């Protein structure tokens, strides 16, 4: 009896294997059905809903969506100068944070990839990943305490006649640069690792100064990695609203979306299209710069 | 090496283009489905369903009074604290909660969106002895139908650091009059929500009577613009806008701000931390001379409540004399229940908080949802969306 059952099971398994045997399409289809289904329904579906909602309006009292086609959300987005200010501020900060992180990350990544001992390398990787283990909110609140009028930065800088920048635009820049730094270091590190040491030796053998080697060999080869890292730092800054809210009075695109989401979802949806468009433009530039060459 | 040049940007454009086309079809022919499920009042409170899911303000649902409730009724309480009225409305839309402690700037929206049901007050025995001036108010009763049980009320406070601000201010002019506020430039803490426009309107009602502001939540174009101008002027003096209590507590504790508008919750938390904060004295009911904006909160039952019996038992429990006294003292607000005044730990609590003086509460303007139709038949008042948009432009 039991042996028969085993045989039955086995043959069912065999039948399934037979079904897939030699059918490439079916194999790939079965493998991808789950992830692609999720991508289409969960991811693109919600995106589509968002886009549709941007063309609707609301009943002012109940906040219920009125499903009639209108362009008024986009009109107020374009016509009211305050939104331009906010969009520009968000993009500017994202660019500044990206630049800052690239400048800080490159030497660290270079040291990790080319100079550090095996042990030193491991220590640095752990050190860079460590902040990612703690909650985002804890880190931002820690910065609030550091930046406070009587905080650690004030205490450390006051002997040399300087003071904490306090809460504001500078604080936002500092905190974002801190938060996203690991996302810049890791891709650059991976990119630099791929450059064979022999290329650097060859450059030296041919008489290039270290600076020329850097400029003509290392930088061009690692630049796509920098651009790849910048996609993280740029998009994460573009979408964030908690850091500006906690360490400044500045409004970012995300803050305005947040304040409209409870009572005016269509307008919030229209606003949400702005970072999407900006991000597509950014990706196009990144592609031109070769960020996806090794994908 | 590479066989194909990956092009995520073009793919993304294609997707967006496709979605755009689909959406234009969609948006054009979408019909506005009106959901007219008018709520049904409960006829009789039956046996508890064993659990209860609430949305509340911080400090409203605490173990001191939920534990005995659970023992008595068998309804296990889980509570979700919300930081703002907007958040409460948003959470109620999920339909996962039985009830909410809604302030007046949420109640009308909840009713209009069919998110809450009428409350049959005859099933809430303790309702009989709720203060008369809290019953049948425009923020808890709609078209003559009761939609909730009053919880308690209070005024938003003017708070300052006693070491830095002398003499003690007795007016909101310390935050609004440029001559006086300039002294505290960068040290002022203002509330970060559109309802703060009402605080400016209240100040104008007192200091610019020719604008004719009656109710700071019912503003016509001219009155509204005057309030916005005042807030834009105030912005240069504001050190920080706060929306979550924790943010303001850390700002006062760290010396980043020295004067601001606040709630009882932060005031007591800071005192406990040993920060020398002060507020208008209890003898003045914590009120500066202009009066103040404030809140009168209402427990409402969700139209999709899964545990309606437990919710009715909760609404009766929270205004039980002893419990309501406990709640009011814990939070620092005036109780809704008349009989609570006999049970407060501090025998003078009710007189300090003016719980029994209707005349006093005339100077407190409870949060309301601004609507276009503000009673003059002209629909010329600024509505909630106008307030939210204006608030964005004030902060810039």
Interface residues (C-beta under 8 A of the other chain):
Chain A: X44 X47 X48 X51 X52 X55 X56 X58 X59 X60 X61 X62 X63 X64 X66 X67 X68 X69 X76 X80 X82 X83 X85 X86 X141 X144 X145 X148 X149 X150 X151 X166 X167 X245 X246 X249 X251 X256 X259 X260 X261 X262 X263 X264 X267 X276 X280 X283 X284 X286 X287 X292 X293 X294 X295
Chain B: X2 X5 X6 X7 X8 X9 X12 X13 X15 X16 X19 X20 X22 X23 X24 X26 X27 X28 X30 X31 X32 X33 X86 X87 X89 X90 X108 X109 X112 X113 X114 X186 X194 X238 X239 X240 X241 X243 X246 X247 X250 X251 X254 X255 X256 X369 X371 X372 X383 X384 X385 X388 X389 X391 X392 X393 X395 X396
